[in-house]
Amino acid sequence: MKFGYKFSNLLGTIYRNGNLVFTPDGNSVISPVGNRITVYDLKNNKSRTLSLESRYNYTNIALSPDGSLMLAINETGDAQLISMVSCTVIHRHKFQTGVQCVSFSPDGSYFAVARENLVLIFSAPGEITGEYNPFVLKRSFLGGYDDVTWLDWSSDSKLLAIGCRDSSTKICAIKHTRNFRTYNLSGHTDAIVSCFFESNSLHINTVSRNGQLCLWECSMAPSDLVEADETDVAPPQRKKKATAKKNGSDEENESEDDVDNHVERSQVETNGTEDDNEIKDEEIRKSHPFFYSKLGRHYLANEPRKEKRDALLTAANYNRQTKVLVVGFSTGAFYLYELPDVNMIHSLSISDYPISTALFNCTGDWVALASKEIGQLLVWEWQSEQYIMKQQGHSSEMTCIAYSPDGQYIATGGEDSKVKLWNTQSSFCFVTFSEHTSGVSAVTFSRNKKFLVSSSLDGTVRAFDIIRYRNFRTFTSPTPAQFACVAVDYSGELVVAGGQDVFDIYLWSIKTGKLLEVISGHEGPVTSVAFSPVPTSSTLISGSWDKTVKIWNCLESNSEHETIDALSDVTSVTFSPSGEEVAVSTLSGTITVFDVKSATQVTTIEGRDDLGGGRLETDVVTAKTNTQSNYFSTIEYSADGECLLAAGKSANICIYHVREAILLKKFQITQNFSLDGLNDFISRKHLSEFGNMALVEEREQLEGGNVAIRLPGVRKGDMSARRFQPEVRVFSVRFSPTGQAFAAAGTEGLCIYALDKGVVFDPFDLSLEVTPKAVHESLKRLEYTKALVMSLKLNESNLVTLVLERVPYRDIELLCADLSPDFAQRLLQHLSRLLQSSPHIEFYLQWCCCLLTKHGYHDGVFHQTALLGLHESISNKYEMLNKICDFNKYTMRVLLDRSEKLKELKQSNGENDDAEDGDSDDEMLLIRNQDDKILEREFDDDEESEEDSEENAEESDESS
C-alpha cells in the first residue's frame, strides 16, 4: 500500500470570513475558508482548495489585475504573497496589528494595506514596476481619527479613496501633484462601509452603515491633474527629511531589540506620513481649483427597515462599467441600484442572516454574496434572475461521513440536522436533506448506491433515495430512543441502529419499513454497529460502553450472540474488507483486532501516545496529562485490509499496519491556531499575576458573573460564550473504496487526502533494457505488445498513454489477450485514470471491454479498487454526456418551436408553407427520417439524370 497521501481538497466549508475576489476573467471566485483559500470555477463547475495554509484564519485577500499574484492576510497581521501560477507562498510579511482591508491598483503597480487608521502603499513586484523585492514601502497616509474600513483606487491609479469608521472619506494622491490637494469628504452620520470612484472620472460615491448614499462630483477630470517634479516638493517635506537625517545619530543609540520591534514604524516615519498634497492654509484651500460638491443624498435603508427597524447596511460594491450598485443588509436582503439616478432595479432576500460581503465580477453580470454566520456563498445572475452557484456548508460541526460504493459521492451529517451529498469530482454539494429535527449521528450507503441511511438523535432512522432525492422510508422504535449508530447489510434489505439512551439494537426491513426485531443484551449505550461485508454472511458486530463487543446473527429469531470482553468502553468497531476480522477501539486508547469466527484476539495497537494532543485555553492540566486521556473515536480499514486509519480528539490522523501493529504514517490535518487545542503550552502573554487569564472570571455591571471555566464532562465548549473558540478534533475518517484517497471530517470541514499525482518514479519489474528510448524504438518497429509491457514496467502515465494511443483499433483485442495478469491489472488502473480526462472515450472503452473480456473470468486478476476506479470514471463520463445530450435535445426543441412559429407567422401573412407539428422525440425522429428519404430520392434522381446525360452524350458521339 502507498502512503504518499497529500492534502487535495476541502469540502463542507464554503466561506468563513473576509472578503471575496473574482479572477480577472470573471469566471472564478476566490473565497477564504478558515486558514485556507478555495477557488470556485463557475464555468467548469469545480472547486479546488490551495494546499498552502496560514497559522490563523484569513481575513483579507486581494488579487493583482493580471491574476498572477494574490496577497492574503490573516487575523494577526501575517501577510503572504502567493503566486497563483505555482500556488506557493513566495514571501511573508508581518504587520504589527490586524489589517482591515487591502487592494491592488488597477494598473498593478501598487497595493494599499490599511491597518488601524494608517494606510501603507507598497510597490507591487513584477514586470510592470520592475521591482522584485516584495513589500517595498513607497508612501503612507493617515486616514482619519478611527480605523480605515475601505480602500478604492481611481481608474488611472493616481488617487486613493480612504473610507473611515469616523464617517469621513479622504482622497489622497500617490504622487505629489501640482493642482491637487488632499480632500476630506464629510456628511455621513455613521461609519463608511464603502466608497467607489466612477470609471475614467474623479466623481465618487460613498455609502455608510446606516444606509446613506452620497454622490460627489469633482471639479476636475483625471487628465487635468499634473504631476510635480522633484524640485517642486513642498518645504515641510524637505524639513521633515532634514530632521530625519539629523536625528539619525540619536536613533543609532537605541538597542537592537527596539529597532527590530519597530521596523515597520520606522519605515513609515522615514517615508513620511505627512501628505505632500495637503494644504493647511485656509485661504489657499478656498481658492484651490480641486474640490468636491455633493450632488445628492439618498437613504437606501428605507426599504429593508419596513420589515425590520434596526436594519443596517453591511456590504456594498459598485461596478463601474454598468454603473450598478449592490448593497447588502443585516436582514439578509440585497438590492441593486442604477446610478446616478439611484433607481432600484432588483431585490432579493437570500437568508435571515446578515450579508458579510458582496462583489461584482468584471462584466457586472454576476454578483457574489456571502454570509459568515451560516457559511453560505452564492453567485447570482441578476439579469436572468438565476443562481450560478449556491453553496452552503454545515452551520455547525460535521459529525459523520460515508463514501459511496464507487467513491463518487460523499455523504456528510452534521449537528445542524442536515444530510448533504458531495461530488468528489466537482467538490460541490448537489443535494441537502433536512428531514431530521436533531443532530445526525451516522450515515451509510447501500451497496447498490441507490439509497443512503442516516440515524439521528431525534429518534428516527431515515432512508433517502439518491436518484429521486427524497426520503422514502422513516424507521422509528416502539419507545422513543436516540440512535447513535446505523448500518446496512450487504444485500441492502436490512438496516440496524443502536440506541444511545435505550441500550437496544433495532432491526428493520428496508422494503416494508417494519420493525423485525429488537435485539437486547448490552448494558450501556451502543456506540457502533457494523455488518459483515461478505455477501454470504449476515454477521453483525456491536460495541457498547459496557466494555463488550457482541457478535450477532441477524437471521436468527432469538438474541443469541457471542460476547467479547474489550476491558474498556468501546468507541468504534469496523470490519475488515475480507469480513474475517474486526477492529475495536476503546476508551483506553488501544485498538484491538479480533477474529470473527473464533472470537480470539489477533493483535493490539497501543496508540495513545501516537494520537497526541494539545492544551485548551481553560485547561488546568498540561498537554502531557491530556494525552493520557486521549482515545481513538473513529477507525476505518484501508481498501486492501492491510492498514487501519484512526483519529480522535486531536489534529493528528494515524495509519497503522494491522499485522505488525506499528505506526506507518501520521498526518496533521491543520495548523490553524485560531482553533483551541493546538498549543502544547500556554503563552506567557496570557499569564498574569493571577495566573491564566482564561480562567479568571469576567464580571460585568449588574451581572453575577461570566465564568469561562467549562463544567466537567463538557466536550464542545460553551456555545453561548461571547468568545467561542472551536476545539480541534477529527469526528470521522473514511477510506475511499478505490484506495486513492481518504476523507476526514474535522472542525474545519471535510479534508480530502489523495495520493500525490506528481512526478514519482514507481517502476514495476524493471530491468536494464527497459528504457523510454526502447519503448519509442519498439513503436517505430510496430511491436506494440513489447512497447506496452515496457511502458507498464516503467509505470509512467505519459508513456503508457502514448503507447495506448499508437495501437491500431483493430489490434486492441489481440494485445489484451497477450498481456499477463499482472500487467492487465496495472493497465486497468491506467485506463480508469485516462477515462476521466481523455476525449477518446470510445477508444478507451474498447480497451476496457477487451481487457475485462479476456481476463475477467480469472480469479484474483483485477483488484476491487481498480474495478471501483473504473466504475467511478465511467459514471462521471455518463453523467457529463447525459447533461450534454439533454442540453442538445432541448436546444433542438427550442429551434423547432421557433421554426414552427416563424412558419405560422408567414402563413398568417399570406404565404403558404408546409407546417410541421409536435416537438417530441418521436416527431423529431420522424422529421429526420423524412429528411433522409427526401435526400435519398434527390440522390437517386441525380444519379438517374447523370446516367441519362452520359447516355445522351454517347449517342451524340456515335451519331457524329
Beta strands, then each sheet from edge to edge (+ up, - down):
strand 1: 5-11
strand 2: 21-22
strand 3: 28-33
strand 4: 36-41
strand 5: 46-49
strand 6: 58-63
strand 7: 69-74
strand 8: 78-83
strand 9: 88-94
strand 10: 101-104
strand 11: 110-115
strand 12: 118-123
strand 13: 136-142
strand 14: 148-153
strand 15: 159-164
strand 16: 169-173
strand 17: 183-185
strand 18: 192-197
strand 19: 204-208
strand 20: 212-218
strand 21: 292-299
strand 22: 313-319
strand 23: 324-329
strand 24: 333-338
strand 25: 343-349
strand 26: 357-360
strand 27: 366-371
strand 28: 376-381
strand 29: 386-392
strand 30: 398-403
strand 31: 409-414
strand 32: 419-423
strand 33: 429-433
strand 34: 440-445
strand 35: 451-456
strand 36: 460-465
strand 37: 470-476
strand 38: 483-488
strand 39: 494-499
strand 40: 505-509
strand 41: 515-519
strand 42: 526-531
strand 43: 539-544
strand 44: 548-553
strand 45: 561-565
strand 46: 570-575
strand 47: 581-586
strand 48: 590-595
strand 49: 601-606
strand 50: 632-637
strand 51: 643-648
strand 52: 652-657
strand 53: 662-668
strand 54: 687-688
strand 55: 691-692
strand 56: 730-735
strand 57: 741-746
strand 58: 750-755
sheet 1: 1+ 58- 57+ 56-
sheet 2: 2+ 3- 4+ 5-
sheet 3: 6+ 7- 8+ 9-
sheet 4: 10+ 11- 12+ 13-
sheet 5: 14+ 15- 16+ 17-
sheet 6: 18+ 19- 20+ 21-
sheet 7: 22+ 23- 24+ 25-
sheet 8: 26+ 27- 28+ 29-
sheet 9: 30+ 31- 32+ 33-
sheet 10: 34+ 35- 36+ 37-
sheet 11: 38+ 39- 40+ 41-
sheet 12: 42+ 43- 44+ 45-
sheet 13: 46+ 47- 48+ 49-
sheet 14: 50+ 51- 52+ 53-
sheet 15: 54+ 55-
end
